[in-house]
Amino acid sequence: MKITKSLIKNIDKLHTTEMGIERIKRNCQIETDDVVQWSRVQILDKNAKIERIGKNWYIFTGHYKITVNAYSYTIITAHRVEA
């Protein structure tokens, strides 16, 4: 629970790279240019399940799995998953 609160508390630090933006848009089949905001909405969803394994957080919400580096708050990737 403390780990989840740490991610939520630092949600404003969330960011990604230019390559990350393209990768997330392609993998998740989304058209928004603001993938960071899209990711924030997914992470803050009341049904999101967040777990930390090693250096990364894994967020499972709806039809997506988002991977965030726990130290830098960089969104590494996101993928569509079958529900």
PASERO-998022 format. One record per residue (C-alpha): x, y, z; residue number from 0; chain. Coordinates in nm, 3 decimals. Layout:
BEGIN
east,north,up,resi,chain
X,Y,Z,NUM,A
...
//
This chain:
BEGIN
east,north,up,resi,chain
0.000,0.000,0.000,0,A
0.284,0.239,0.085,1,A
0.439,0.177,-0.258,2,A
0.113,0.257,-0.433,3,A
0.082,0.578,-0.233,4,A
0.433,0.672,-0.342,5,A
0.337,0.649,-0.710,6,A
0.013,0.838,-0.656,7,A
0.185,1.103,-0.444,8,A
0.439,1.165,-0.721,9,A
0.201,1.138,-1.016,10,A
0.303,1.488,-1.134,11,A
0.659,1.359,-1.193,12,A
0.534,1.111,-1.451,13,A
0.693,1.160,-1.794,14,A
0.815,0.970,-2.098,15,A
1.048,1.009,-2.393,16,A
0.961,1.091,-2.755,17,A
1.019,0.726,-2.842,18,A
0.801,0.629,-2.547,19,A
0.515,0.843,-2.677,20,A
0.519,0.668,-3.014,21,A
0.558,0.322,-2.857,22,A
0.267,0.375,-2.616,23,A
0.040,0.516,-2.888,24,A
0.119,0.221,-3.115,25,A
0.095,-0.050,-2.848,26,A
-0.228,0.081,-2.695,27,A
-0.386,0.191,-3.021,28,A
-0.463,0.539,-2.887,29,A
-0.458,0.863,-3.083,30,A
-0.393,1.121,-2.813,31,A
-0.069,1.316,-2.827,32,A
-0.067,1.354,-2.448,33,A
0.017,0.999,-2.345,34,A
0.144,1.120,-2.008,35,A
-0.198,1.260,-1.918,36,A
-0.363,0.948,-2.061,37,A
-0.137,0.737,-1.838,38,A
-0.216,0.949,-1.531,39,A
-0.587,0.893,-1.586,40,A
-0.528,0.518,-1.617,41,A
-0.312,0.504,-1.303,42,A
-0.554,0.711,-1.095,43,A
-0.853,0.500,-1.200,44,A
-1.017,0.354,-0.889,45,A
-1.002,0.005,-1.041,46,A
-0.632,0.020,-1.127,47,A
-0.414,-0.246,-0.969,48,A
-0.061,-0.129,-0.897,49,A
0.230,-0.349,-0.796,50,A
0.600,-0.291,-0.772,51,A
0.844,-0.555,-0.882,52,A
1.208,-0.456,-0.859,53,A
1.272,-0.118,-1.018,54,A
0.935,-0.088,-1.192,55,A
0.570,-0.032,-1.114,56,A
0.321,-0.232,-1.315,57,A
-0.025,-0.082,-1.344,58,A
-0.312,-0.297,-1.466,59,A
-0.626,-0.108,-1.554,60,A
-0.906,-0.193,-1.792,61,A
-0.744,-0.323,-2.106,62,A
-0.395,-0.186,-2.043,63,A
-0.071,-0.268,-1.862,64,A
0.155,0.032,-1.800,65,A
0.518,0.002,-1.688,66,A
0.673,0.293,-1.496,67,A
1.028,0.317,-1.363,68,A
0.999,0.352,-0.983,69,A
1.296,0.586,-0.947,70,A
1.263,0.825,-1.240,71,A
0.882,0.808,-1.291,72,A
0.944,0.745,-1.661,73,A
0.664,0.563,-1.841,74,A
0.862,0.290,-2.012,75,A
0.584,0.126,-2.208,76,A
0.218,0.035,-2.211,77,A
0.035,-0.248,-2.382,78,A
-0.320,-0.353,-2.452,79,A
-0.409,-0.674,-2.274,80,A
-0.702,-0.903,-2.312,81,A
-0.953,-0.857,-2.032,82,A
//
